[in-house]
Amino acid sequence: MKKFFPMMAIAALAATASIPAMAGDMNNALGGALGGVAGAALGGAVGGSTGAVIGGAVGGGAGGAVTSNRRERTGAIIGGALGGGAGTAAGNAMGGRTGGLVGAALGGGAGSALGGNISRSNSYADDYSRGYHGKRHHGNKHRHWD
């Protein structure tokens, strides 16, 4: 238990470092980072390094899902899961269990923020291409007034 608190402090610092400047993505990054750390810690306690990687992926995706809005959700889940799992695996390889937690925080946070940003951008681009832009949208962009 004495080692658990320093590991969580390091993971919290890593989560803070992974937060980008954009306010919309900050929630996704924080959710993905915290979810990735919690999942990696729980998975590592139950299933060793393989469990930590799976837990980091599940936790990163879940954290991204909880903190994202409708337009960002799919990308935040996928990005958080990929980043959390990859970050945990890389951290485990470089720094053991503590490195895995730091990697889960960095990977889950960055992946969730990036995925949410991409998903949101694509959502707005889809709206624009369908003609849902401007104040004068009346449901049918091809209406001809006589």
C-alpha positions as protocol buffer text, in pm:
chain_id: "A"
residue {
  index: 1
  type: MET
  ca { x: 0 y: 0 z: 0 }
}
residue {
  index: 2
  type: LYS
  ca { x: 296 y: 232 z: 58 }
}
residue {
  index: 3
  type: LYS
  ca { x: 393 y: 204 z: -310 }
}
residue {
  index: 4
  type: PHE
  ca { x: 37 y: 263 z: -431 }
}
residue {
  index: 5
  type: PHE
  ca { x: 12 y: 632 z: -334 }
}
residue {
  index: 6
  type: PRO
  ca { x: 341 y: 739 z: -499 }
}
residue {
  index: 7
  type: MET
  ca { x: 233 y: 553 z: -815 }
}
residue {
  index: 8
  type: MET
  ca { x: -100 y: 734 z: -817 }
}
residue {
  index: 9
  type: ALA
  ca { x: 75 y: 1069 z: -763 }
}
residue {
  index: 10
  type: ILE
  ca { x: 302 y: 1002 z: -1062 }
}
residue {
  index: 11
  type: ALA
  ca { x: 3 y: 893 z: -1269 }
}
residue {
  index: 12
  type: ALA
  ca { x: -189 y: 1207 z: -1171 }
}
residue {
  index: 13
  type: LEU
  ca { x: 103 y: 1425 z: -1278 }
}
residue {
  index: 14
  type: ALA
  ca { x: 124 y: 1239 z: -1606 }
}
residue {
  index: 15
  type: ALA
  ca { x: -248 y: 1283 z: -1660 }
}
residue {
  index: 16
  type: THR
  ca { x: -214 y: 1655 z: -1601 }
}
residue {
  index: 17
  type: ALA
  ca { x: 76 y: 1674 z: -1846 }
}
residue {
  index: 18
  type: SER
  ca { x: -128 y: 1501 z: -2116 }
}
residue {
  index: 19
  type: ILE
  ca { x: -408 y: 1759 z: -2111 }
}
residue {
  index: 20
  type: PRO
  ca { x: -404 y: 1975 z: -2426 }
}
residue {
  index: 21
  type: ALA
  ca { x: -480 y: 2344 z: -2430 }
}
residue {
  index: 22
  type: MET
  ca { x: -822 y: 2323 z: -2593 }
}
residue {
  index: 23
  type: ALA
  ca { x: -1101 y: 2334 z: -2336 }
}
residue {
  index: 24
  type: GLY
  ca { x: -1331 y: 2093 z: -2521 }
}
residue {
  index: 25
  type: ASP
  ca { x: -1066 y: 1826 z: -2540 }
}
residue {
  index: 26
  type: MET
  ca { x: -950 y: 1880 z: -2183 }
}
residue {
  index: 27
  type: ASN
  ca { x: -1241 y: 1683 z: -2039 }
}
residue {
  index: 28
  type: ASN
  ca { x: -1180 y: 1396 z: -2280 }
}
residue {
  index: 29
  type: ALA
  ca { x: -809 y: 1390 z: -2197 }
}
residue {
  index: 30
  type: LEU
  ca { x: -871 y: 1393 z: -1825 }
}
residue {
  index: 31
  type: GLY
  ca { x: -1137 y: 1122 z: -1848 }
}
residue {
  index: 32
  type: GLY
  ca { x: -922 y: 902 z: -2071 }
}
residue {
  index: 33
  type: ALA
  ca { x: -617 y: 950 z: -1849 }
}
residue {
  index: 34
  type: LEU
  ca { x: -795 y: 876 z: -1523 }
}
residue {
  index: 35
  type: GLY
  ca { x: -985 y: 585 z: -1673 }
}
residue {
  index: 36
  type: GLY
  ca { x: -667 y: 443 z: -1823 }
}
residue {
  index: 37
  type: VAL
  ca { x: -480 y: 462 z: -1491 }
}
residue {
  index: 38
  type: ALA
  ca { x: -765 y: 309 z: -1295 }
}
residue {
  index: 39
  type: GLY
  ca { x: -813 y: 32 z: -1550 }
}
residue {
  index: 40
  type: ALA
  ca { x: -442 y: -44 z: -1569 }
}
residue {
  index: 41
  type: ALA
  ca { x: -408 y: -53 z: -1191 }
}
residue {
  index: 42
  type: LEU
  ca { x: -708 y: -282 z: -1150 }
}
residue {
  index: 43
  type: GLY
  ca { x: -613 y: -501 z: -1445 }
}
residue {
  index: 44
  type: GLY
  ca { x: -254 y: -527 z: -1322 }
}
residue {
  index: 45
  type: ALA
  ca { x: -367 y: -635 z: -977 }
}
residue {
  index: 46
  type: VAL
  ca { x: -592 y: -905 z: -1123 }
}
residue {
  index: 47
  type: GLY
  ca { x: -404 y: -1024 z: -1432 }
}
residue {
  index: 48
  type: GLY
  ca { x: -45 y: -900 z: -1428 }
}
residue {
  index: 49
  type: SER
  ca { x: 100 y: -709 z: -1721 }
}
residue {
  index: 50
  type: THR
  ca { x: -147 y: -850 z: -1973 }
}
residue {
  index: 51
  type: GLY
  ca { x: -435 y: -757 z: -1746 }
}
residue {
  index: 52
  type: ALA
  ca { x: -289 y: -409 z: -1707 }
}
residue {
  index: 53
  type: VAL
  ca { x: -285 y: -357 z: -2084 }
}
residue {
  index: 54
  type: ILE
  ca { x: -644 y: -477 z: -2120 }
}
residue {
  index: 55
  type: GLY
  ca { x: -750 y: -272 z: -1819 }
}
residue {
  index: 56
  type: GLY
  ca { x: -576 y: 38 z: -1955 }
}
residue {
  index: 57
  type: ALA
  ca { x: -758 y: -2 z: -2285 }
}
residue {
  index: 58
  type: VAL
  ca { x: -1100 y: -58 z: -2127 }
}
residue {
  index: 59
  type: GLY
  ca { x: -1047 y: 220 z: -1873 }
}
residue {
  index: 60
  type: GLY
  ca { x: -921 y: 470 z: -2130 }
}
residue {
  index: 61
  type: GLY
  ca { x: -1219 y: 405 z: -2355 }
}
residue {
  index: 62
  type: ALA
  ca { x: -1465 y: 422 z: -2066 }
}
residue {
  index: 63
  type: GLY
  ca { x: -1313 y: 745 z: -1935 }
}
residue {
  index: 64
  type: GLY
  ca { x: -1335 y: 901 z: -2279 }
}
residue {
  index: 65
  type: ALA
  ca { x: -1697 y: 792 z: -2313 }
}
residue {
  index: 66
  type: VAL
  ca { x: -1801 y: 940 z: -1980 }
}
residue {
  index: 67
  type: THR
  ca { x: -1649 y: 1282 z: -2041 }
}
residue {
  index: 68
  type: SER
  ca { x: -1734 y: 1335 z: -2409 }
}
residue {
  index: 69
  type: ASN
  ca { x: -2039 y: 1485 z: -2573 }
}
residue {
  index: 70
  type: ARG
  ca { x: -2249 y: 1328 z: -2847 }
}
residue {
  index: 71
  type: ARG
  ca { x: -2034 y: 1455 z: -3134 }
}
residue {
  index: 72
  type: GLU
  ca { x: -1708 y: 1335 z: -2974 }
}
residue {
  index: 73
  type: ARG
  ca { x: -1810 y: 1008 z: -2811 }
}
residue {
  index: 74
  type: THR
  ca { x: -1714 y: 749 z: -3073 }
}
residue {
  index: 75
  type: GLY
  ca { x: -1372 y: 898 z: -3137 }
}
residue {
  index: 76
  type: ALA
  ca { x: -1303 y: 949 z: -2767 }
}
residue {
  index: 77
  type: ILE
  ca { x: -1385 y: 586 z: -2690 }
}
residue {
  index: 78
  type: ILE
  ca { x: -1173 y: 444 z: -2970 }
}
residue {
  index: 79
  type: GLY
  ca { x: -884 y: 684 z: -2909 }
}
residue {
  index: 80
  type: GLY
  ca { x: -890 y: 633 z: -2532 }
}
residue {
  index: 81
  type: ALA
  ca { x: -894 y: 255 z: -2571 }
}
residue {
  index: 82
  type: LEU
  ca { x: -611 y: 246 z: -2825 }
}
residue {
  index: 83
  type: GLY
  ca { x: -404 y: 501 z: -2637 }
}
residue {
  index: 84
  type: GLY
  ca { x: -464 y: 348 z: -2295 }
}
residue {
  index: 85
  type: GLY
  ca { x: -369 y: -1 z: -2406 }
}
residue {
  index: 86
  type: ALA
  ca { x: -67 y: 108 z: -2610 }
}
residue {
  index: 87
  type: GLY
  ca { x: 53 y: 344 z: -2339 }
}
residue {
  index: 88
  type: THR
  ca { x: 25 y: 75 z: -2074 }
}
residue {
  index: 89
  type: ALA
  ca { x: 216 y: -175 z: -2286 }
}
residue {
  index: 90
  type: ALA
  ca { x: 493 y: 72 z: -2366 }
}
residue {
  index: 91
  type: GLY
  ca { x: 514 y: 191 z: -2006 }
}
residue {
  index: 92
  type: ASN
  ca { x: 532 y: -166 z: -1876 }
}
residue {
  index: 93
  type: ALA
  ca { x: 818 y: -240 z: -2115 }
}
residue {
  index: 94
  type: MET
  ca { x: 1014 y: 68 z: -2014 }
}
residue {
  index: 95
  type: GLY
  ca { x: 936 y: 119 z: -1648 }
}
residue {
  index: 96
  type: GLY
  ca { x: 757 y: -180 z: -1501 }
}
residue {
  index: 97
  type: ARG
  ca { x: 430 y: -138 z: -1317 }
}
residue {
  index: 98
  type: THR
  ca { x: 476 y: 232 z: -1241 }
}
residue {
  index: 99
  type: GLY
  ca { x: 574 y: 298 z: -1601 }
}
residue {
  index: 100
  type: GLY
  ca { x: 261 y: 116 z: -1713 }
}
residue {
  index: 101
  type: LEU
  ca { x: 42 y: 346 z: -1504 }
}
residue {
  index: 102
  type: VAL
  ca { x: 215 y: 655 z: -1638 }
}
residue {
  index: 103
  type: GLY
  ca { x: 185 y: 519 z: -1991 }
}
residue {
  index: 104
  type: ALA
  ca { x: -185 y: 445 z: -1939 }
}
residue {
  index: 105
  type: ALA
  ca { x: -243 y: 803 z: -1825 }
}
residue {
  index: 106
  type: LEU
  ca { x: -53 y: 959 z: -2112 }
}
residue {
  index: 107
  type: GLY
  ca { x: -185 y: 725 z: -2378 }
}
residue {
  index: 108
  type: GLY
  ca { x: -545 y: 722 z: -2260 }
}
residue {
  index: 109
  type: GLY
  ca { x: -557 y: 1099 z: -2220 }
}
residue {
  index: 110
  type: ALA
  ca { x: -391 y: 1181 z: -2550 }
}
residue {
  index: 111
  type: GLY
  ca { x: -586 y: 918 z: -2742 }
}
residue {
  index: 112
  type: SER
  ca { x: -920 y: 1024 z: -2600 }
}
residue {
  index: 113
  type: ALA
  ca { x: -855 y: 1393 z: -2668 }
}
residue {
  index: 114
  type: LEU
  ca { x: -732 y: 1331 z: -3022 }
}
residue {
  index: 115
  type: GLY
  ca { x: -1009 y: 1086 z: -3106 }
}
residue {
  index: 116
  type: GLY
  ca { x: -1277 y: 1319 z: -2970 }
}
residue {
  index: 117
  type: ASN
  ca { x: -1134 y: 1611 z: -3165 }
}
residue {
  index: 118
  type: ILE
  ca { x: -1130 y: 1415 z: -3491 }
}
residue {
  index: 119
  type: SER
  ca { x: -1481 y: 1283 z: -3433 }
}
residue {
  index: 120
  type: ARG
  ca { x: -1615 y: 1631 z: -3355 }
}
residue {
  index: 121
  type: SER
  ca { x: -1447 y: 1781 z: -3663 }
}
residue {
  index: 122
  type: ASN
  ca { x: -1593 y: 1511 z: -3886 }
}
residue {
  index: 123
  type: SER
  ca { x: -1936 y: 1562 z: -3734 }
}
residue {
  index: 124
  type: TYR
  ca { x: -1935 y: 1935 z: -3811 }
}
residue {
  index: 125
  type: ALA
  ca { x: -1801 y: 1868 z: -4161 }
}
residue {
  index: 126
  type: ASP
  ca { x: -2088 y: 1625 z: -4222 }
}
residue {
  index: 127
  type: ASP
  ca { x: -2339 y: 1884 z: -4106 }
}
residue {
  index: 128
  type: TYR
  ca { x: -2189 y: 2143 z: -4338 }
}
residue {
  index: 129
  type: SER
  ca { x: -2194 y: 1912 z: -4640 }
}
residue {
  index: 130
  type: ARG
  ca { x: -2559 y: 1828 z: -4575 }
}
residue {
  index: 131
  type: GLY
  ca { x: -2657 y: 2194 z: -4576 }
}
residue {
  index: 132
  type: TYR
  ca { x: -2721 y: 2238 z: -4204 }
}
residue {
  index: 133
  type: HIS
  ca { x: -2528 y: 2564 z: -4180 }
}
residue {
  index: 134
  type: GLY
  ca { x: -2645 y: 2918 z: -4140 }
}
residue {
  index: 135
  type: LYS
  ca { x: -2952 y: 3070 z: -3980 }
}
residue {
  index: 136
  type: ARG
  ca { x: -3182 y: 3019 z: -4277 }
}
residue {
  index: 137
  type: HIS
  ca { x: -3189 y: 2641 z: -4290 }
}
residue {
  index: 138
  type: HIS
  ca { x: -3553 y: 2538 z: -4333 }
}
residue {
  index: 139
  type: GLY
  ca { x: -3523 y: 2162 z: -4377 }
}
residue {
  index: 140
  type: ASN
  ca { x: -3487 y: 2146 z: -4755 }
}
residue {
  index: 141
  type: LYS
  ca { x: -3186 y: 2316 z: -4906 }
}
residue {
  index: 142
  type: HIS
  ca { x: -3316 y: 2264 z: -5264 }
}
residue {
  index: 143
  type: ARG
  ca { x: -3649 y: 2442 z: -5215 }
}
residue {
  index: 144
  type: HIS
  ca { x: -3731 y: 2682 z: -5497 }
}
residue {
  index: 145
  type: TRP
  ca { x: -3941 y: 2982 z: -5405 }
}
residue {
  index: 146
  type: ASP
  ca { x: -4176 y: 3104 z: -5679 }
}
